[in-house]
Amino acid sequence: MHFLAEHPLCMCPACDAGKSRVTAATVVDHIRPHRGDLTLFWDETNWQAMAKPCHDRKTATEDSRFARRKSCI
Ligand SMILES: [Zn+2]
């Protein structure tokens, strides 16, 4: 995917696009979770390159937060 060719390094806060830690990006993450919203899904300003392990960590945090919020309703 060309986005990763332009952004080869993980942009997560821990890696900071190679400033804090050089990690090769392997997936494109949505900064704001799209949750099926196609406008958000295709919005390139909502994309960031991430390494798979960093992405998994972020998703796990978001999912648990979402699950907690859902259980409050
Ligand atoms: Zn990272």
N, CA, C, O and the ligand as a Tripos MOL2 file, in Angstrom:
@<TRIPOS>MOLECULE
protein
  293   291    74     0     0
PROTEIN
NO_CHARGES

@<TRIPOS>ATOM
      1 N           0.8420   -1.1970    0.0000 N.3       1 MET1
      2 CA          0.0000    0.0000    0.0000 C.3       1 MET1
      3 C           0.8790    1.2490    0.0000 C.2       1 MET1
      4 O           1.8770    1.2900    0.7200 O.2       1 MET1
      5 N           0.5290    2.2830   -0.8010 N.am      2 HIS2
      6 CA          1.4410    3.4130   -0.9780 C.3       2 HIS2
      7 C           1.5680    4.2780    0.2670 C.2       2 HIS2
      8 O           2.5750    4.9630    0.4460 O.2       2 HIS2
      9 N           0.5640    4.2530    1.1240 N.am      3 PHE3
     10 CA          0.6490    5.0230    2.3720 C.3       3 PHE3
     11 C           1.8540    4.5590    3.1980 C.2       3 PHE3
     12 O           2.5670    5.3820    3.7720 O.2       3 PHE3
     13 N           2.0760    3.2660    3.2580 N.am      4 LEU4
     14 CA          3.2010    2.7340    4.0290 C.3       4 LEU4
     15 C           4.5400    3.0060    3.3470 C.2       4 LEU4
     16 O           5.5740    3.0760    4.0110 O.2       4 LEU4
     17 N           4.5230    3.1620    2.0110 N.am      5 ALA5
     18 CA          5.7540    3.5210    1.2990 C.3       5 ALA5
     19 C           6.1710    4.9460    1.6680 C.2       5 ALA5
     20 O           7.3590    5.2570    1.7610 O.2       5 ALA5
     21 N           5.1600    5.8120    1.8770 N.am      6 GLU6
     22 CA          5.4470    7.1960    2.2600 C.3       6 GLU6
     23 C           5.7210    7.3420    3.7540 C.2       6 GLU6
     24 O           6.4320    8.2490    4.1870 O.2       6 GLU6
     25 N           5.1440    6.4330    4.5280 N.am      7 HIS7
     26 CA          5.3160    6.4730    5.9900 C.3       7 HIS7
     27 C           5.8430    5.1220    6.4520 C.2       7 HIS7
     28 O           5.0900    4.3110    6.9910 O.2       7 HIS7
     29 N           7.1460    4.8750    6.2420 N.am      8 PRO8
     30 CA          7.6870    3.5350    6.5220 C.3       8 PRO8
     31 C           7.8880    3.2380    8.0060 C.2       8 PRO8
     32 O           8.1250    2.0910    8.3850 O.2       8 PRO8
     33 N           7.7920    4.2910    8.8620 N.am      9 LEU9
     34 CA          8.0630    4.0630   10.2830 C.3       9 LEU9
     35 C           6.7980    4.1730   11.1240 C.2       9 LEU9
     36 O           5.8880    4.9360   10.8000 O.2       9 LEU9
     37 N           6.7500    3.4050   12.2020 N.am     10 CYS10
     38 CA          5.6010    3.4180   13.1040 C.3      10 CYS10
     39 C           5.4310    4.8130   13.7080 C.2      10 CYS10
     40 O           6.3830    5.4150   14.2060 O.2      10 CYS10
     41 N           4.1880    5.3130   13.6500 N.am     11 MET11
     42 CA          3.8960    6.6700   14.1190 C.3      11 MET11
     43 C           3.2250    6.6810   15.4900 C.2      11 MET11
     44 O           2.7420    7.7280   15.9210 O.2      11 MET11
     45 N           3.1820    5.5680   16.1720 N.am     12 CYS12
     46 CA          2.5310    5.5420   17.4870 C.3      12 CYS12
     47 C           3.3290    6.4120   18.4700 C.2      12 CYS12
     48 O           4.5100    6.6690   18.2360 O.2      12 CYS12
     49 N           2.7010    6.8710   19.5700 N.am     13 PRO13
     50 CA          3.3820    7.7720   20.5070 C.3      13 PRO13
     51 C           4.6920    7.1880   21.0540 C.2      13 PRO13
     52 O           5.6380    7.9330   21.3120 O.2      13 PRO13
     53 N           4.7510    5.8840   21.2300 N.am     14 ALA14
     54 CA          5.9580    5.2620   21.7860 C.3      14 ALA14
     55 C           7.1200    5.2860   20.7980 C.2      14 ALA14
     56 O           8.2780    5.3820   21.2050 O.2      14 ALA14
     57 N           6.8180    5.1970   19.4920 N.am     15 CYS15
     58 CA          7.8740    5.1780   18.4670 C.3      15 CYS15
     59 C           8.0680    6.5700   17.8650 C.2      15 CYS15
     60 O           9.1900    6.9560   17.5390 O.2      15 CYS15
     61 N           6.9780    7.3200   17.7180 N.am     16 ASP16
     62 CA          7.0130    8.6970   17.2200 C.3      16 ASP16
     63 C           7.7450    8.8060   15.8820 C.2      16 ASP16
     64 O           8.6350    9.6420   15.7250 O.2      16 ASP16
     65 N           7.3730    7.9680   14.9260 N.am     17 ALA17
     66 CA          7.9210    7.9850   13.5630 C.3      17 ALA17
     67 C           9.4460    7.9740   13.5520 C.2      17 ALA17
     68 O          10.0720    8.7010   12.7810 O.2      17 ALA17
     69 N          10.0380    7.1490   14.4100 N.am     18 GLY18
     70 CA         11.4850    6.9790   14.4130 C.3      18 GLY18
     71 C          12.2230    7.9340   15.3370 C.2      18 GLY18
     72 O          13.4360    7.8090   15.5030 O.2      18 GLY18
     73 N          11.5070    8.9020   15.9520 N.am     19 LYS19
     74 CA         12.1830    9.8580   16.8400 C.3      19 LYS19
     75 C          12.5430    9.2020   18.1690 C.2      19 LYS19
     76 O          13.6250    9.4440   18.7040 O.2      19 LYS19
     77 N          11.6430    8.3710   18.7080 N.am     20 SER20
     78 CA         11.9370    7.7310   19.9810 C.3      20 SER20
     79 C          12.4270    6.2970   19.7840 C.2      20 SER20
     80 O          13.2230    5.7810   20.5680 O.2      20 SER20
     81 N          11.9320    5.6690   18.7180 N.am     21 ARG21
     82 CA         12.2500    4.2580   18.5060 C.3      21 ARG21
     83 C          11.9850    3.9740   17.0350 C.2      21 ARG21
     84 O          10.9290    4.3330   16.5140 O.2      21 ARG21
     85 N          12.9200    3.3430   16.3710 N.am     22 VAL22
     86 CA         12.7330    3.0520   14.9470 C.3      22 VAL22
     87 C          12.0750    1.6850   14.7900 C.2      22 VAL22
     88 O          12.6910    0.6480   15.0360 O.2      22 VAL22
     89 N          10.8140    1.7080   14.3770 N.am     23 THR23
     90 CA         10.0620    0.4720   14.1680 C.3      23 THR23
     91 C           9.4250    0.5410   12.7870 C.2      23 THR23
     92 O           8.7490    1.5190   12.4640 O.2      23 THR23
     93 N           9.6280   -0.4620   11.9890 N.am     24 ALA24
     94 CA          9.0390   -0.4780   10.6480 C.3      24 ALA24
     95 C           7.5260   -0.6300   10.7540 C.2      24 ALA24
     96 O           7.0250   -1.5050   11.4600 O.2      24 ALA24
     97 N           6.8060    0.2380   10.0390 N.am     25 ALA25
     98 CA          5.3480    0.1600   10.0290 C.3      25 ALA25
     99 C           4.8980   -0.9490    9.0900 C.2      25 ALA25
    100 O           5.4450   -1.1180    8.0000 O.2      25 ALA25
    101 N           3.9110   -1.6910    9.5200 N.am     26 THR26
    102 CA          3.4130   -2.7920    8.6940 C.3      26 THR26
    103 C           1.9090   -2.6990    8.4550 C.2      26 THR26
    104 O           1.3780   -3.3500    7.5550 O.2      26 THR26
    105 N           1.2260   -1.8920    9.2570 N.am     27 VAL27
    106 CA         -0.2230   -1.7470    9.0830 C.3      27 VAL27
    107 C          -0.6090   -0.2760    9.0800 C.2      27 VAL27
    108 O           0.1360    0.5670    9.5810 O.2      27 VAL27
    109 N          -1.7810    0.0350    8.5120 N.am     28 VAL28
    110 CA         -2.3090    1.3960    8.5610 C.3      28 VAL28
    111 C          -3.3970    1.4220    9.6280 C.2      28 VAL28
    112 O          -4.3820    0.6860    9.5610 O.2      28 VAL28
    113 N          -3.1900    2.2880   10.6110 N.am     29 ASP29
    114 CA         -4.1300    2.3870   11.7190 C.3      29 ASP29
    115 C          -5.0360    3.6050   11.5200 C.2      29 ASP29
    116 O          -4.6190    4.5970   10.9230 O.2      29 ASP29
    117 N          -6.2490    3.5340   12.0100 N.am     30 HIS30
    118 CA         -7.1330    4.6950   12.0210 C.3      30 HIS30
    119 C          -6.9720    5.3870   13.3680 C.2      30 HIS30
    120 O          -7.2040    4.7950   14.4220 O.2      30 HIS30
    121 N          -6.5660    6.6610   13.3090 N.am     31 ILE31
    122 CA         -6.3100    7.4070   14.5400 C.3      31 ILE31
    123 C          -7.5720    7.4240   15.3970 C.2      31 ILE31
    124 O          -7.5410    7.0950   16.5830 O.2      31 ILE31
    125 N          -8.6910    7.8180   14.7670 N.am     32 ARG32
    126 CA         -9.9800    7.6900   15.4430 C.3      32 ARG32
    127 C         -10.6120    6.4130   14.9290 C.2      32 ARG32
    128 O         -10.7190    6.2440   13.7140 O.2      32 ARG32
    129 N         -11.0330    5.5100   15.7920 N.am     33 PRO33
    130 CA        -11.6260    4.2470   15.3290 C.3      33 PRO33
    131 C         -12.8240    4.5100   14.4270 C.2      33 PRO33
    132 O         -13.7210    5.2720   14.7860 O.2      33 PRO33
    133 N         -12.8380    3.8760   13.2490 N.am     34 HIS34
    134 CA        -13.9010    4.1840   12.2850 C.3      34 HIS34
    135 C         -15.2180    3.4790   12.6240 C.2      34 HIS34
    136 O         -16.3020    3.9590   12.2920 O.2      34 HIS34
    137 N         -15.0950    2.3250   13.2940 N.am     35 ARG35
    138 CA        -16.2950    1.5930   13.7110 C.3      35 ARG35
    139 C         -17.3240    1.4790   12.5960 C.2      35 ARG35
    140 O         -18.5250    1.6250   12.8230 O.2      35 ARG35
    141 N         -16.8290    1.2120   11.3740 N.am     36 GLY36
    142 CA        -17.7260    0.9960   10.2470 C.3      36 GLY36
    143 C         -18.1130    2.2570    9.4970 C.2      36 GLY36
    144 O         -18.8420    2.1850    8.5080 O.2      36 GLY36
    145 N         -17.6320    3.4340    9.9560 N.am     37 ASP37
    146 CA        -17.9250    4.6960    9.2810 C.3      37 ASP37
    147 C         -16.9830    4.8490    8.0790 C.2      37 ASP37
    148 O         -15.7860    5.0710    8.2630 O.2      37 ASP37
    149 N         -17.5050    4.7340    6.8570 N.am     38 LEU38
    150 CA        -16.6670    4.7160    5.6500 C.3      38 LEU38
    151 C         -15.9810    6.0600    5.3890 C.2      38 LEU38
    152 O         -14.8790    6.0870    4.8410 O.2      38 LEU38
    153 N         -16.6070    7.1620    5.7680 N.am     39 THR39
    154 CA        -15.9810    8.4770    5.6010 C.3      39 THR39
    155 C         -14.6950    8.5370    6.4220 C.2      39 THR39
    156 O         -13.6500    8.9720    5.9400 O.2      39 THR39
    157 N         -14.7950    8.0960    7.6560 N.am     40 LEU40
    158 CA        -13.6430    8.0680    8.5600 C.3      40 LEU40
    159 C         -12.6260    7.0330    8.0810 C.2      40 LEU40
    160 O         -11.4170    7.2410    8.1830 O.2      40 LEU40
    161 N         -13.1270    5.9300    7.5630 N.am     41 PHE41
    162 CA        -12.2790    4.8310    7.0990 C.3      41 PHE41
    163 C         -11.3560    5.2810    5.9740 C.2      41 PHE41
    164 O         -10.1750    4.9330    5.9790 O.2      41 PHE41
    165 N         -11.8620    6.0470    5.0110 N.am     42 TRP42
    166 CA        -11.0800    6.4640    3.8400 C.3      42 TRP42
    167 C         -10.4260    7.8200    4.0040 C.2      42 TRP42
    168 O          -9.7430    8.2730    3.0850 O.2      42 TRP42
    169 N         -10.6040    8.4860    5.1310 N.am     43 ASP43
    170 CA        -10.0190    9.7950    5.3750 C.3      43 ASP43
    171 C          -8.5230    9.6360    5.6910 C.2      43 ASP43
    172 O          -8.1560    9.1490    6.7600 O.2      43 ASP43
    173 N          -7.6750   10.0490    4.7520 N.am     44 GLU44
    174 CA         -6.2260    9.8400    4.9170 C.3      44 GLU44
    175 C          -5.6480   10.6110    6.0970 C.2      44 GLU44
    176 O          -4.6200   10.2210    6.6520 O.2      44 GLU44
    177 N          -6.3130   11.7180    6.4880 N.am     45 THR45
    178 CA         -5.8220   12.4690    7.6480 C.3      45 THR45
    179 C          -6.0810   11.6830    8.9320 C.2      45 THR45
    180 O          -5.5420   12.0140    9.9880 O.2      45 THR45
    181 N          -6.8930   10.6610    8.8350 N.am     46 ASN46
    182 CA         -7.1790    9.8110    9.9860 C.3      46 ASN46
    183 C          -6.3190    8.5440    9.9720 C.2      46 ASN46
    184 O          -6.5370    7.6350   10.7730 O.2      46 ASN46
    185 N          -5.3380    8.4850    9.0600 N.am     47 TRP47
    186 CA         -4.4900    7.2990    8.9600 C.3      47 TRP47
    187 C          -3.1480    7.5420    9.6150 C.2      47 TRP47
    188 O          -2.6240    8.6550    9.5840 O.2      47 TRP47
    189 N          -2.5970    6.5050   10.2040 N.am     48 GLN48
    190 CA         -1.2060    6.5600   10.6350 C.3      48 GLN48
    191 C          -0.5870    5.1810   10.4450 C.2      48 GLN48
    192 O          -1.2210    4.1470   10.6550 O.2      48 GLN48
    193 N           0.6780    5.2130   10.0400 N.am     49 ALA49
    194 CA          1.4110    3.9640    9.8480 C.3      49 ALA49
    195 C           1.8060    3.4280   11.2190 C.2      49 ALA49
    196 O           2.2650    4.1790   12.0800 O.2      49 ALA49
    197 N           1.6250    2.1380   11.4130 N.am     50 MET50
    198 CA          1.9860    1.5480   12.7050 C.3      50 MET50
    199 C           2.5820    0.1580   12.5210 C.2      50 MET50
    200 O           2.3050   -0.5320   11.5410 O.2      50 MET50
    201 N           3.4010   -0.2300   13.4810 N.am     51 ALA51
    202 CA          3.8920   -1.5980   13.5240 C.3      51 ALA51
    203 C           2.7800   -2.4600   14.1150 C.2      51 ALA51
    204 O           2.0210   -2.0070   14.9710 O.2      51 ALA51
    205 N           2.6940   -3.6870   13.6570 N.am     52 LYS52
    206 CA          1.6180   -4.5800   14.1040 C.3      52 LYS52
    207 C           1.5470   -4.7150   15.6300 C.2      52 LYS52
    208 O           0.4550   -4.6140   16.1890 O.2      52 LYS52
    209 N           2.6770   -4.9430   16.3270 N.am     53 PRO53
    210 CA          2.5930   -5.0890   17.7990 C.3      53 PRO53
    211 C           2.0640   -3.8240   18.4680 C.2      53 PRO53
    212 O           1.3040   -3.9090   19.4320 O.2      53 PRO53
    213 N           2.4630   -2.6300   17.9580 N.am     54 CYS54
    214 CA          1.9820   -1.3650   18.5300 C.3      54 CYS54
    215 C           0.4840   -1.2340   18.2570 C.2      54 CYS54
    216 O          -0.2790   -0.8050   19.1220 O.2      54 CYS54
    217 N           0.0790   -1.6030   17.0630 N.am     55 HIS55
    218 CA         -1.3270   -1.5090   16.6800 C.3      55 HIS55
    219 C          -2.1930   -2.4290   17.5460 C.2      55 HIS55
    220 O          -3.2730   -2.0480   17.9970 O.2      55 HIS55
    221 N          -1.6980   -3.6350   17.7630 N.am     56 ASP56
    222 CA         -2.4430   -4.5930   18.5900 C.3      56 ASP56
    223 C          -2.6250   -4.0630   20.0050 C.2      56 ASP56
    224 O          -3.6810   -4.2320   20.6140 O.2      56 ASP56
    225 N          -1.5750   -3.4150   20.5220 N.am     57 ARG57
    226 CA         -1.6490   -2.8640   21.8730 C.3      57 ARG57
    227 C          -2.7090   -1.7600   21.9300 C.2      57 ARG57
    228 O          -3.5150   -1.7010   22.8590 O.2      57 ARG57
    229 N          -2.6880   -0.8770   20.9050 N.am     58 LYS58
    230 CA         -3.6420    0.2240   20.8560 C.3      58 LYS58
    231 C          -5.0760   -0.3110   20.7510 C.2      58 LYS58
    232 O          -5.9720    0.1330   21.4690 O.2      58 LYS58
    233 N          -5.2700   -1.2670   19.8470 N.am     59 THR59
    234 CA         -6.6020   -1.8300   19.6410 C.3      59 THR59
    235 C          -7.1180   -2.5090   20.9060 C.2      59 THR59
    236 O          -8.2970   -2.3960   21.2400 O.2      59 THR59
    237 N          -6.2470   -3.2030   21.5960 N.am     60 ALA60
    238 CA         -6.6550   -3.8830   22.8270 C.3      60 ALA60
    239 C          -7.1270   -2.8640   23.8550 C.2      60 ALA60
    240 O          -8.1180   -3.0970   24.5470 O.2      60 ALA60
    241 N          -6.4210   -1.7260   23.9650 N.am     61 THR61
    242 CA         -6.8040   -0.6650   24.8970 C.3      61 THR61
    243 C          -8.1590   -0.0900   24.5090 C.2      61 THR61
    244 O          -9.0420    0.0820   25.3490 O.2      61 THR61
    245 N          -8.3050    0.2050   23.2110 N.am     62 GLU62
    246 CA         -9.5560    0.8010   22.7440 C.3      62 GLU62
    247 C         -10.7340   -0.1500   22.9340 C.2      62 GLU62
    248 O         -11.8160    0.2620   23.3520 O.2      62 GLU62
    249 N         -10.5140   -1.4040   22.6280 N.am     63 ASP63
    250 CA        -11.5940   -2.3730   22.7420 C.3      63 ASP63
    251 C         -12.0430   -2.5260   24.1830 C.2      63 ASP63
    252 O         -13.2400   -2.6200   24.4560 O.2      63 ASP63
    253 N         -11.0900   -2.5510   25.1060 N.am     64 SER64
    254 CA        -11.4810   -2.7210   26.5050 C.3      64 SER64
    255 C         -12.2100   -1.4690   26.9980 C.2      64 SER64
    256 O         -13.1410   -1.5470   27.7990 O.2      64 SER64
    257 N         -11.7520   -0.2890   26.4890 N.am     65 ARG65
    258 CA        -12.4230    0.9560   26.8720 C.3      65 ARG65
    259 C         -13.8550    0.9580   26.3250 C.2      65 ARG65
    260 O         -14.8020    1.3440   27.0100 O.2      65 ARG65
    261 N         -13.9800    0.5160   25.0720 N.am     66 PHE66
    262 CA        -15.2800    0.4740   24.4260 C.3      66 PHE66
    263 C         -16.2020   -0.5060   25.1510 C.2      66 PHE66
    264 O         -17.3800   -0.2220   25.3690 O.2      66 PHE66
    265 N         -15.6580   -1.6440   25.5140 N.am     67 ALA67
    266 CA        -16.4420   -2.6630   26.2060 C.3      67 ALA67
    267 C         -16.9290   -2.1350   27.5470 C.2      67 ALA67
    268 O         -18.0650   -2.3810   27.9520 O.2      67 ALA67
    269 N         -16.0440   -1.3980   28.2360 N.am     68 ARG68
    270 CA        -16.4390   -0.8280   29.5300 C.3      68 ARG68
    271 C         -17.5790    0.1750   29.3490 C.2      68 ARG68
    272 O         -18.5640    0.1690   30.0890 O.2      68 ARG68
    273 N         -17.4090    1.0570   28.3170 N.am     69 ARG69
    274 CA        -18.4050    2.0820   28.0810 C.3      69 ARG69
    275 C         -19.7540    1.4420   27.7680 C.2      69 ARG69
    276 O         -20.8020    1.8920   28.2300 O.2      69 ARG69
    277 N         -19.6950    0.3740   26.9670 N.am     70 LYS70
    278 CA        -20.9160   -0.2900   26.5450 C.3      70 LYS70
    279 C         -21.6510   -0.9010   27.7610 C.2      70 LYS70
    280 O         -22.8790   -0.8940   27.8360 O.2      70 LYS70
    281 N         -20.8610   -1.4180   28.6910 N.am     71 SER71
    282 CA        -21.4830   -2.0640   29.8340 C.3      71 SER71
    283 C         -22.1370   -1.0560   30.7740 C.2      71 SER71
    284 O         -22.9350   -1.4300   31.6330 O.2      71 SER71
    285 N         -21.7940    0.2390   30.6080 N.am     72 CYS72
    286 CA        -22.3780    1.2880   31.4570 C.3      72 CYS72
    287 C         -23.7750    1.6870   30.9710 C.2      72 CYS72
    288 O         -24.5910    2.1860   31.7470 O.2      72 CYS72
    289 N         -24.0410    1.4620   29.6770 N.am     73 ILE73
    290 CA        -25.3110    1.9280   29.1120 C.3      73 ILE73
    291 C         -26.4780    1.1220   29.6920 C.2      73 ILE73
    292 O         -27.6320    1.3660   29.3380 O.2      73 ILE73
    293 ZN          5.0160    1.9500   17.5680 Zn       74 ZN74
@<TRIPOS>BOND
     1     1     2 1
     2     2     3 1
     3     3     4 2
     4     3     5 am
     5     5     6 1
     6     6     7 1
     7     7     8 2
     8     7     9 am
     9     9    10 1
    10    10    11 1
    11    11    12 2
    12    11    13 am
    13    13    14 1
    14    14    15 1
    15    15    16 2
    16    15    17 am
    17    17    18 1
    18    18    19 1
    19    19    20 2
    20    19    21 am
    21    21    22 1
    22    22    23 1
    23    23    24 2
    24    23    25 am
    25    25    26 1
    26    26    27 1
    27    27    28 2
    28    27    29 am
    29    29    30 1
    30    30    31 1
    31    31    32 2
    32    31    33 am
    33    33    34 1
    34    34    35 1
    35    35    36 2
    36    35    37 am
    37    37    38 1
    38    38    39 1
    39    39    40 2
    40    39    41 am
    41    41    42 1
    42    42    43 1
    43    43    44 2
    44    43    45 am
    45    45    46 1
    46    46    47 1
    47    47    48 2
    48    47    49 am
    49    49    50 1
    50    50    51 1
    51    51    52 2
    52    51    53 am
    53    53    54 1
    54    54    55 1
    55    55    56 2
    56    55    57 am
    57    57    58 1
    58    58    59 1
    59    59    60 2
    60    59    61 am
    61    61    62 1
    62    62    63 1
    63    63    64 2
    64    63    65 am
    65    65    66 1
    66    66    67 1
    67    67    68 2
    68    67    69 am
    69    69    70 1
    70    70    71 1
    71    71    72 2
    72    71    73 am
    73    73    74 1
    74    74    75 1
    75    75    76 2
    76    75    77 am
    77    77    78 1
    78    78    79 1
    79    79    80 2
    80    79    81 am
    81    81    82 1
    82    82    83 1
    83    83    84 2
    84    83    85 am
    85    85    86 1
    86    86    87 1
    87    87    88 2
    88    87    89 am
    89    89    90 1
    90    90    91 1
    91    91    92 2
    92    91    93 am
    93    93    94 1
    94    94    95 1
    95    95    96 2
    96    95    97 am
    97    97    98 1
    98    98    99 1
    99    99   100 2
   100    99   101 am
   101   101   102 1
   102   102   103 1
   103   103   104 2
   104   103   105 am
   105   105   106 1
   106   106   107 1
   107   107   108 2
   108   107   109 am
   109   109   110 1
   110   110   111 1
   111   111   112 2
   112   111   113 am
   113   113   114 1
   114   114   115 1
   115   115   116 2
   116   115   117 am
   117   117   118 1
   118   118   119 1
   119   119   120 2
   120   119   121 am
   121   121   122 1
   122   122   123 1
   123   123   124 2
   124   123   125 am
   125   125   126 1
   126   126   127 1
   127   127   128 2
   128   127   129 am
   129   129   130 1
   130   130   131 1
   131   131   132 2
   132   131   133 am
   133   133   134 1
   134   134   135 1
   135   135   136 2
   136   135   137 am
   137   137   138 1
   138   138   139 1
   139   139   140 2
   140   139   141 am
   141   141   142 1
   142   142   143 1
   143   143   144 2
   144   143   145 am
   145   145   146 1
   146   146   147 1
   147   147   148 2
   148   147   149 am
   149   149   150 1
   150   150   151 1
   151   151   152 2
   152   151   153 am
   153   153   154 1
   154   154   155 1
   155   155   156 2
   156   155   157 am
   157   157   158 1
   158   158   159 1
   159   159   160 2
   160   159   161 am
   161   161   162 1
   162   162   163 1
   163   163   164 2
   164   163   165 am
   165   165   166 1
   166   166   167 1
   167   167   168 2
   168   167   169 am
   169   169   170 1
   170   170   171 1
   171   171   172 2
   172   171   173 am
   173   173   174 1
   174   174   175 1
   175   175   176 2
   176   175   177 am
   177   177   178 1
   178   178   179 1
   179   179   180 2
   180   179   181 am
   181   181   182 1
   182   182   183 1
   183   183   184 2
   184   183   185 am
   185   185   186 1
   186   186   187 1
   187   187   188 2
   188   187   189 am
   189   189   190 1
   190   190   191 1
   191   191   192 2
   192   191   193 am
   193   193   194 1
   194   194   195 1
   195   195   196 2
   196   195   197 am
   197   197   198 1
   198   198   199 1
   199   199   200 2
   200   199   201 am
   201   201   202 1
   202   202   203 1
   203   203   204 2
   204   203   205 am
   205   205   206 1
   206   206   207 1
   207   207   208 2
   208   207   209 am
   209   209   210 1
   210   210   211 1
   211   211   212 2
   212   211   213 am
   213   213   214 1
   214   214   215 1
   215   215   216 2
   216   215   217 am
   217   217   218 1
   218   218   219 1
   219   219   220 2
   220   219   221 am
   221   221   222 1
   222   222   223 1
   223   223   224 2
   224   223   225 am
   225   225   226 1
   226   226   227 1
   227   227   228 2
   228   227   229 am
   229   229   230 1
   230   230   231 1
   231   231   232 2
   232   231   233 am
   233   233   234 1
   234   234   235 1
   235   235   236 2
   236   235   237 am
   237   237   238 1
   238   238   239 1
   239   239   240 2
   240   239   241 am
   241   241   242 1
   242   242   243 1
   243   243   244 2
   244   243   245 am
   245   245   246 1
   246   246   247 1
   247   247   248 2
   248   247   249 am
   249   249   250 1
   250   250   251 1
   251   251   252 2
   252   251   253 am
   253   253   254 1
   254   254   255 1
   255   255   256 2
   256   255   257 am
   257   257   258 1
   258   258   259 1
   259   259   260 2
   260   259   261 am
   261   261   262 1
   262   262   263 1
   263   263   264 2
   264   263   265 am
   265   265   266 1
   266   266   267 1
   267   267   268 2
   268   267   269 am
   269   269   270 1
   270   270   271 1
   271   271   272 2
   272   271   273 am
   273   273   274 1
   274   274   275 1
   275   275   276 2
   276   275   277 am
   277   277   278 1
   278   278   279 1
   279   279   280 2
   280   279   281 am
   281   281   282 1
   282   282   283 1
   283   283   284 2
   284   283   285 am
   285   285   286 1
   286   286   287 1
   287   287   288 2
   288   287   289 am
   289   289   290 1
   290   290   291 1
   291   291   292 2
@<TRIPOS>SUBSTRUCTURE
     1 MET1         2 RESIDUE 1 A MET
     2 HIS2         6 RESIDUE 1 A HIS
     3 PHE3        10 RESIDUE 1 A PHE
     4 LEU4        14 RESIDUE 1 A LEU
     5 ALA5        18 RESIDUE 1 A ALA
     6 GLU6        22 RESIDUE 1 A GLU
     7 HIS7        26 RESIDUE 1 A HIS
     8 PRO8        30 RESIDUE 1 A PRO
     9 LEU9        34 RESIDUE 1 A LEU
    10 CYS10       38 RESIDUE 1 A CYS
    11 MET11       42 RESIDUE 1 A MET
    12 CYS12       46 RESIDUE 1 A CYS
    13 PRO13       50 RESIDUE 1 A PRO
    14 ALA14       54 RESIDUE 1 A ALA
    15 CYS15       58 RESIDUE 1 A CYS
    16 ASP16       62 RESIDUE 1 A ASP
    17 ALA17       66 RESIDUE 1 A ALA
    18 GLY18       70 RESIDUE 1 A GLY
    19 LYS19       74 RESIDUE 1 A LYS
    20 SER20       78 RESIDUE 1 A SER
    21 ARG21       82 RESIDUE 1 A ARG
    22 VAL22       86 RESIDUE 1 A VAL
    23 THR23       90 RESIDUE 1 A THR
    24 ALA24       94 RESIDUE 1 A ALA
    25 ALA25       98 RESIDUE 1 A ALA
    26 THR26      102 RESIDUE 1 A THR
    27 VAL27      106 RESIDUE 1 A VAL
    28 VAL28      110 RESIDUE 1 A VAL
    29 ASP29      114 RESIDUE 1 A ASP
    30 HIS30      118 RESIDUE 1 A HIS
    31 ILE31      122 RESIDUE 1 A ILE
    32 ARG32      126 RESIDUE 1 A ARG
    33 PRO33      130 RESIDUE 1 A PRO
    34 HIS34      134 RESIDUE 1 A HIS
    35 ARG35      138 RESIDUE 1 A ARG
    36 GLY36      142 RESIDUE 1 A GLY
    37 ASP37      146 RESIDUE 1 A ASP
    38 LEU38      150 RESIDUE 1 A LEU
    39 THR39      154 RESIDUE 1 A THR
    40 LEU40      158 RESIDUE 1 A LEU
    41 PHE41      162 RESIDUE 1 A PHE
    42 TRP42      166 RESIDUE 1 A TRP
    43 ASP43      170 RESIDUE 1 A ASP
    44 GLU44      174 RESIDUE 1 A GLU
    45 THR45      178 RESIDUE 1 A THR
    46 ASN46      182 RESIDUE 1 A ASN
    47 TRP47      186 RESIDUE 1 A TRP
    48 GLN48      190 RESIDUE 1 A GLN
    49 ALA49      194 RESIDUE 1 A ALA
    50 MET50      198 RESIDUE 1 A MET
    51 ALA51      202 RESIDUE 1 A ALA
    52 LYS52      206 RESIDUE 1 A LYS
    53 PRO53      210 RESIDUE 1 A PRO
    54 CYS54      214 RESIDUE 1 A CYS
    55 HIS55      218 RESIDUE 1 A HIS
    56 ASP56      222 RESIDUE 1 A ASP
    57 ARG57      226 RESIDUE 1 A ARG
    58 LYS58      230 RESIDUE 1 A LYS
    59 THR59      234 RESIDUE 1 A THR
    60 ALA60      238 RESIDUE 1 A ALA
    61 THR61      242 RESIDUE 1 A THR
    62 GLU62      246 RESIDUE 1 A GLU
    63 ASP63      250 RESIDUE 1 A ASP
    64 SER64      254 RESIDUE 1 A SER
    65 ARG65      258 RESIDUE 1 A ARG
    66 PHE66      262 RESIDUE 1 A PHE
    67 ALA67      266 RESIDUE 1 A ALA
    68 ARG68      270 RESIDUE 1 A ARG
    69 ARG69      274 RESIDUE 1 A ARG
    70 LYS70      278 RESIDUE 1 A LYS
    71 SER71      282 RESIDUE 1 A SER
    72 CYS72      286 RESIDUE 1 A CYS
    73 ILE73      290 RESIDUE 1 A ILE
    74 ZN74       293 GROUP 0 **** ****
